[in-house]
Amino acid sequence: MGEAVIAIVALMFVLFLALGAYVTVKVVGAAKRGVDRTVAQARRSVEDTTLKARTFVQPGAAGELAQLRLKLRTSMRSTQDALHARVAEDASLKESLDLFGRLSVHGHELDEDLKRLESEPDKAHLAELLPDLRKRTEQITTSADSLRRAARDRAHRIADDDLDSLSAQIDIEAGALRHWTTEPSPEPAQAPPPWPEAPAPERPAAQQTWPGTPQGGQAEADRPALSPTDPRPAYPWQKNARPESTT
């Protein structure tokens, strides 16, 4: 019995240690991701500040390269944040997010090219490359801006439609609540009066009966008032009846 208790306690201790290690790993991972995110944001802020400074300090091709990089990074970052923020509410933006991912590949390639050309010593060669760099930058940023604006317009349209539907429902409900003030509710219809009951069948009047007549002479009453008399038999000794004198 004692050995079983010791084994159970040891097992619980091991489970607590494993759970503590798992929680520690999760916390450390989350903290590491938070630190990496903070470092990345700080690095981007430093790079953006440096690019802004170069656009004002460095003249010519070097300053234009910095301006192109700053424009590209600002447009791509703004579109990325807008799509990620709304895709959870609108599933139809997943396709837009996939298109933006493909566009980001070209954006990163252009950003690497611009960054590499910042240290190009041949200014004449750099000036030859600038027209193509401007065209690529304009094409990518235009596409990114179009996606961002379309997502924003869609969000506003959905919000406006929902607001219009909600306003219509509220107007209907308000009208129903005020219905008693504009038109009194009709009184309930009265039930029609019941029909009179049918009269009871009349009983035949009691007839006077005489002794010796069956059922009070009912049989005689059923006979016709005038019944033909039976013809009398004629005998040979009877004389012919004389007609009555009219005098």
Secondary structure, DSSP 8 states (H G I E B T S, - for coil): -HHHHHHHHHHHHHHHHHHHHHHHHHHHHHHHHHHHHHHHHHHHHHHHHHHHHHHHHS-HHHHHHHHHHHHHHHHHHHHHHHHHHHTTT-TTHHHHHHHHHHHHHHHHHHHHHHHHHTT---HHHHHHHHHHHHHHHHHHHHHHHHHHHHHHHHHHHHHHHHHHHHHHHHHHHHHHHTHHHHS---------------------------TTSGGGGHHHHTS-SS---------TTS---------
